[in-house]
Structures are given as structure tokens and as C-alpha cells.
Amino acid sequence: MDLLRHLEAFVAVAEARSFTRGADVCGAPQPVVSRRVAALERDLGTTLLHRTSRQVELTDAGRTLLPHAADLIARAGHFRELAATARAAGLSAGIPAGPDPRALVAARRLAAAAGVTLTFTEQLAAERAALVRRGRLDVALLPCPPDEEETGADLGAATATDDLRGRRLHLDQLRRSGGDDGRPRALHLSAEDDVPWVRDPVRRAARLAGLLDGQLRVGTSGTEALTCALEYGDAILCTPAWAAAHRLRWRPLGDVAVRRTYAVAGRAQVPRELVGAVLPALARAAGLVADPEEPR
């Protein structure tokens, strides 16, 4: 059911006290408007209007719901206006560095479906926050503790080889393995995960697993981490979507459960409704959501 159209029919008829005049307001045939109101009543499980041969009167339920229905219609109209403004001007969005280009294409399509044109730029988290404060970015994903999460994804270990077996990767497997040159394998954390709620639990788990200090590397760039995964068999802490995009095998960590979590910041002039509308696109662009057609 198209709830908004049905609410519009109800409000038009209720305010006009007539299905004929309400249909004129809606710009739809009177039988269509009648069916919409009847469908709304069935969906709500209550009668909203008393129909007589001369006029239409509101029931008690109708009088209670009418102002709320009118408010929803007004809010929807306001949202359409905001989307039209954003579509004309576009929004600049700050996301983590190293996005998958295919994810950006999918994110643009998601935003376009919401009536918004997004332009993505890549910065470190601190830079994204500063640019939003200065009005240089319209919206940005900013790392936040899990209890403040608006969007996020589980983190696990991605590897380029299959010799570290098991449905989960336990950190002591890195301690017990090494390359042909004897170099111990490392676990790489990106700059996005250099935050207390990710870094500290992983660091504690690494110590309990007996890893050397040099086997936990924080702030590694995506390119360097991938190179080490391919050359030395290192593991990369990342989301399933990021691993799939780079054709790596992803598994949960067996020692600790951590998530990459974000809140969405918007400059003061960007309405919160619009920020919420582009959130799915930002999550896709940041590699938090995998393309269902991509292999894991």
C-alpha cells in the first residue's frame, strides 16, 4: 500500500467533507480516492469517516488521526523539497581512504534513488571531522564507539592464502607460522581502526596470543597491507565487503569481536532528514556493505 497517497486521500476528503471535492484536491477520480480511503481504513483496522448521502463526517478515530496524517504529508512535502535542492546542488561526502570504485558506483545509485547527487572525497577521520566543522564537507562518516553507532560492520581477518585453516582465525596461528625467510606474519590495522574500541581489544588479544610487538601493525595503508598479505601471508583486519572487493578470504577473529562503527556528521545547513537519506549510500561507499553479487 502506498501509505502517503492513502493519507493524502483521507486528509483531502476529511477537510473538504466530501469525496467529490477531495478527489478534486487530489487530482484523481472520485472512485480511486474512495478506494484509497477504504484501503487505509482496512490497514488501520478502524473507520475514519462516516459516509452519508449528503456529506462526510469524521469518526472519533478520524478526528484523532487527522492532524497526524496532515503532519506526515507536510513532512513528506518538505523532504521532497530538500531532495530537489540536494539534487540540484549535490552533496559532498567524506569517506575513508581507499574505497572500491565499484562500491562508489553502487553508492551513487543508492543516493540517486533517494533523489540526491553525492560527490565522494577521501580523507582520514580527523580531517573529515574538521572539514565538516568548517563547512567544506556536507556530510561525513566519523568513527564512534559502538553504543553510538549509526552504521557499521563486523571486523575480521582477511588473508590471501588458505594455509591458515579454520572457520575463524586465531591470533596464535600468526605466532606459529611464518614465511620462507622466517619472518613472522603480522596483523595489519588501518588508520580507520586506530581507535580505542578496536585497537585496544585487538592489542590485548594479540598479547594473550603471544604475538611479538612487531606482529601487530597499526595505521598500515591499504596498499601496503595488501602487498604484505600477498608477499608474506599477513592478515588484514577489515570488513567482509573490503575483503571481497580485494579477492581475499575473510574470517571472524577467534580471540575477540570488534566492529568498525560510524556516526554521520553533517554541517549545520544540511537537514538531518537528508543526512539519514544518504546513510545507506555512505555505508556502501565506505565498504561496510558488500555487493550481494560479489564473492566472499
N, C-alpha and C positions, 0 to 999 in steps of 0.2 A: 504494500500500500504506500502511495506517495503521501506521507503524513502532512507535508506542508500544503499541498494542493487541497487536501480534505479540510485542513484547518482554515484555509482561506475561504473555502465554500461556506463553512459553518459561520465564520465571522461575518461574511458579506450578507448572508441570509438573516442572521440574528440582528445585525444593525439595521438592515432595511425592513425587517419584519415581513419579508416577502421573498418567496423563491424566485419569482419573476424578476423583481428588481435586483435581488442578489446575483442572479445569473448575469444581468447586465453589467454589474460591477466586476464580476469575474471574467467577463468576455467569453462565456461558454454557454451552450444551450441549457435551458432550464432542466431537462431530464438528466443531463450529465451532472449538474450541481446537486440535484436531488439524490442521485446515486452516491455521490461523494459524501454527502452528509449522512446518509443511511449507513454507508460503509464505516464512517468514523464512529457512529453510534454502536455498531456491532463490535468494532475493535475495542472500544472503551467499556462495553457492556452496560451502557446506560443510555436513556433517552435524553437528548439535549433540547429538542424543540417539540412543542405541541403544534400540530398542524390542524387548522380549521379551514373551512371553505373561504373565509374572508381574510384571515391573517395568520401569522406565525407568532407564537409566544415562547419565551424561554422557560424551560423547566428549572427547578432548583439547581440541578446539576449543571444545566446550561449556563445559569447566571454565575455559578461559581467558577466555571472553566473559561467563560468568555474572555475576561481580562488577561488570563494567562495565554490563551490562544492568540489574542491580539499582540501580546508582547513577543511571543515566539515569531510571529510573522514580521514584526518590526525589526527584530534582531536578525532574521534571515535577510531582510532587505538591506540592512546595514552591512552585513557580511558580504553581500554581493557587490555593494559599492566599494568596500575595501579591496575585494579581489580584483575589481575592474581597475582600481587605482594601481594596485601592485602589478597587474598585467601590463599596464601602460608604461610604468616606470621601471619595473623589475626590482628584485631584492638581491642584495649582495650577501652571501652566506659564507662564514668562516668555518672550515672543517680541518681535521688533522691532515698532516702531510702524507703524500704517497697514496692517494686514492686510486682504485681500479677504474680506468676510463669507462669500462662497461657499466660499472655501478653509477658513474656520473650520468651516463645516458639514461639509465633507468630512473635515477633520481629526478632528472629534468622532466621526464614524462609524468612521474607522480605529481610533481609540482604543477605542471601544466594542467593535469586533470583537476586540480584544486583551483585553477584559474590564476596561477602565479608563475611568473618567469623568474627563475633563480640563476644567479651567476655565482659560481663557486671559486673561492680562493683558499690557498693552503697556508696555514701558519702554525707555530707552536701554540700551546694552550694559553700561555701568559700573553702572547701577542694578540690572540683572538679576543681575550677579555679586554685588553687595553683599547683595541680598535673599536669594539662595541661602545665602550665608555666615551670615546672621542667622537662617536658618530660616523666612523669610517666604514663600519660594517653594520648592516641592518640586523642580522641575526647571526648567532654562532653557537656551536656546541662547546660547552665548557665542562671539564671534569668535575664531578661532585661525588660525595660519599653515597654509598648505596641507598641509604634511607632518604635521600633527596632525589633519587633517580627519576628522570622523565623518559629516558630511553637508554638502552644498554645491551650488552651481550656477554655471555659467559666467556671466560678466557681459558685456554688450554695450551697444549704444546703441539707445535707443528714441526714435522721433520721431513726431509727429502728422501730418507731411506727407510726400509722396513725392518732393519735388523734389531731395533729396539721394540720388542714384541709386547703384546698385551693390549687389552681394551683401554687401559689407562696408562699414562706414562708416569712412573715413579721416579723421583729425582735421583735416588741412589743408582738407577740404571745409568745415569750420566757419569757417576763416580766410578762405576765398574766397567766403563767402556772407554775406548779411545781410538784415534786414527792410527794409520800405519806408522806415523812418526812419533807415536806415544803421547801426542797432545790430548789432554782430557777434554771431553766435549763440554760445551758451555750452554747455558740457557740465556737467551737474549731478551731483555725487556726494552720496549720502545720508550721514547720520551713521553708518550701519552700515558704510559703505565708507571711513570716515575712519580707516583702519588702514594701517600701513606697507606690507604686502604687496599692497594695492590702490592706495592713494593715491599712493605714491612712483613705481611704474612708470607710472601714468597721467600723473602730473605730468611725468616725463621725456619721455614720448611727446608730450605737448602742447607742450613746449618745442621738441623737434625738429621738430614740425609747424609751428612759428612762431606758435602761439596767443599772444594777449596774456594778461597775468596775470588780467585780469577774465573771461576766457573759460572758465576752469576754476573752478567754484564748488563748494566742499566744505561738506557739512553742510546742504544745502538740504532743507527738509521736502518730503514727498511732494506735498502740496497746492501749494506754491509751484513746485516743479519742473514739475508738470502744467500749471499756469497759464502758465508761461513757454514750455512746449512748444507749447501751443495758441495763445498770443498772438504769440510771437516765432519759433517754429520751432526752439527749442532742443532739444538732445538730452539724454537722461537715462541715466546708467549704471545698469543694472538687470538683473534676471534675465528670461529669456523668459516665465516664469509671471507676473511682475508686469506686464510689458508687455501680455500677452494679457488680463489682468484689466482693464486700463485702455484697451483697444482701440487700442494703439499698435503701430507697426511696429518689430520688434526685429531687429537685425543684429549680428553679431560686430564688434568693432573690428578695423580692418585694421592698426593700429600696434602693438598689444600684447594679450597674452592674460592675463586676470585672472579669478579666481573669488572668489565670496563663500563663505567656508568657516567652519564652526562645529564646536565640540565641545559635548557635552551635559554640563552640570553638574547634580548632584543633591545635596540635603542628605544628611547622613550617614545618616539613618534610612531613606532610600529605597534599597532594594537595587538593585544595578547591573543585575540582570536586568530589573527593572521599567523602569528608565531606557531600556534598549535596546528594550523592547517598545513604548514610546511614541515612539521616534525617528521612524518614518515619519509619525506624526501631527504632530509638531513641524515636520518639514520641509515638510509640506503647508501648515500654518498660517503659516509664515514666507515663503511664496511661492517656495520652492525647487523645487517640483514643480508642473507645470501640470496642470489637469484635461484629460484627453485629448479631451474634447468641446469645449473652448474653442478658438476660432480663434486662430491665431498671426498 
